[in-house]
Amino acid sequence: MKFPWHSAKRQVAEGIAGSSYASEVVVESRAVPGVTFTIAKMSFGRRVELMRRVRDLTRRTEFLTASEDSGDKMDAALLRAEIERVYVTWGVTAILGLVVDGRDAGVELLAESGPEELFREALAAVHKETGLSEEERKNS
């Protein structure tokens, strides 16, 4: 019996045939020309790590979102922003070509002081590599 998920053609197409596998992918920024992000690909261990990092934040966000209180809604929005920061700091392993306030920017500096448009682009690249659907992203 042949299983399609074991086919050699599929493994070659996905870049996992043989003994070589790249655990990261480089993405060129469209928002800021000359900037590249190195994004970690999803693996079983990294998925577990990410779930651990966002689990409590996600639970609190769901609880606060269900509230009618405007303060709780604002707290939920703050927690969603914290979850986005976790995704970027977890998924972006390097940034090249970005200087913020005279310093070469890493992930923390991007999140702290970099252009928001670039942060959002990095977040989208991480979401793409995690393979989460739009609905799953809303719930994470």
C-alpha positions in Angstrom: 0.0 0.0 0.0 1.3 3.4 -0.9 0.7 6.4 1.2 0.8 9.8 -0.5 2.4 11.5 2.4 5.4 9.3 2.0 5.9 9.7 -1.7 9.3 10.7 -3.0 7.8 13.3 -5.3 6.1 15.0 -2.4 9.2 15.0 -0.3 11.2 16.6 -3.1 8.5 19.2 -3.7 8.5 20.1 0.0 12.3 20.1 0.2 12.6 17.2 2.7 13.9 14.5 0.4 17.2 12.9 1.4 19.2 14.0 4.4 19.1 17.8 3.9 16.4 20.1 5.4 16.6 23.8 6.0 14.9 24.7 9.2 14.7 28.4 8.3 13.5 30.4 5.4 14.7 33.9 4.3 12.0 36.4 3.4 12.7 39.7 1.7 10.7 42.6 3.0 8.3 44.4 0.7 7.7 47.2 3.1 11.3 48.2 3.5 13.5 47.3 0.6 16.9 45.8 1.6 15.6 44.2 4.8 15.4 40.4 5.1 13.9 38.3 7.9 15.0 34.8 8.7 12.0 32.8 9.8 12.1 29.5 11.6 10.0 26.8 10.0 7.5 24.9 12.0 8.6 21.7 13.7 6.9 19.5 16.3 9.1 20.9 19.1 8.7 24.5 18.0 4.9 24.1 17.8 4.9 22.8 21.4 7.1 25.7 22.5 4.9 28.2 20.8 1.7 26.7 22.3 3.3 26.9 25.8 4.2 30.6 25.3 0.8 31.7 24.2 -1.5 29.3 26.1 -2.2 31.5 29.2 -2.3 34.7 27.1 -4.9 33.2 24.8 -7.1 32.0 27.7 -7.1 35.4 29.3 -7.8 37.0 26.0 -10.8 34.8 25.4 -12.2 35.5 28.8 -11.7 39.3 28.5 -13.2 39.4 25.0 -16.4 37.8 26.2 -16.9 40.7 28.7 -19.1 43.7 28.0 -16.8 46.0 30.0 -14.8 48.4 27.9 -11.8 48.1 30.2 -11.8 44.3 29.7 -12.0 44.8 25.9 -9.0 47.1 26.0 -7.1 44.5 28.1 -8.0 41.9 25.6 -6.6 44.0 22.8 -3.4 44.5 24.8 -3.1 40.8 25.3 -3.6 40.2 21.5 -0.7 42.6 20.9 1.4 40.7 23.4 0.6 37.4 21.6 1.7 39.0 18.3 5.0 40.0 19.9 5.5 36.5 21.1 4.9 35.1 17.6 7.5 37.5 16.1 10.1 37.0 18.8 9.6 33.2 18.6 9.5 33.0 14.8 12.0 35.6 13.5 15.5 34.3 14.1 17.4 37.2 12.4 16.9 40.5 10.7 19.3 41.9 8.2 19.5 45.4 6.6 17.6 47.3 9.3 19.2 50.0 11.5 17.2 51.6 14.2 18.6 54.6 16.1 22.1 53.8 14.8 22.0 50.2 15.9 21.6 47.0 13.8 18.1 45.8 14.7 17.4 42.4 16.0 14.0 41.0 16.8 13.6 42.8 20.1 14.6 46.1 18.7 12.2 45.7 15.8 9.3 45.0 18.3 10.3 47.8 20.6 11.3 50.7 18.3 11.2 49.5 14.7 8.6 50.5 12.1 5.2 49.0 12.8 4.7 48.2 9.2 7.8 46.0 9.2 6.8 44.3 12.4 3.4 43.5 10.9 5.1 42.1 7.8 7.4 39.9 10.0 4.3 38.7 11.9 2.6 37.8 8.6 5.7 35.8 7.5 5.7 33.9 10.8 2.0 33.1 10.6 2.6 31.8 7.0 5.4 29.5 8.2 3.3 28.3 11.2 0.6 27.2 8.7 -2.2 28.6 10.8 -5.4 29.5 9.1 -7.0 33.0 9.6 -9.5 31.5 12.2 -6.7 29.7 14.1 -4.7 32.9 14.2 -7.7 34.8 15.7 -7.9 32.2 18.4 -4.2 32.1 19.2 
